[in-house]
Amino acid sequence: MSRYLLNKFLFTVDRDPALVERYRSDPASLVAWWESEMANQLLNCIVDERSTWLAFDDVERAALISHDHVKLFELGAHPFLTLTLFIALFERDNTEPLEYQKAFGARLQHFDLPYPDIAT
């Protein structure tokens, strides 16, 4: 399991509107593409500098594909990165102000302190 890789996915996808739309419409395809093309690219470096070992495990991949923010939180994904991406994905489907954010939080209410470790 790699919290770093989960957070890197959330961070990079959220900052590109085209990737957000791909993740919304076809999450399995976007996750597979991102893992093969972007996961081993170093952040803020030239494209030629890459690592070779980073990959999602099956649980991480399934949580990303199913947009399961509760599972991502359990796995240690940073809640602010998850929330900002999921707002971009799903807030438009709601009609009331903060409706999505409230539902997002409600689905996490069963967690007690201490929360899962989100350090990378």
Helices and strands as residue ranges (DSSP letters): H 3-14, H 17-25, H 27-37, H 58-65, H 69-74, H 79-90, G 91-93, H 99-106
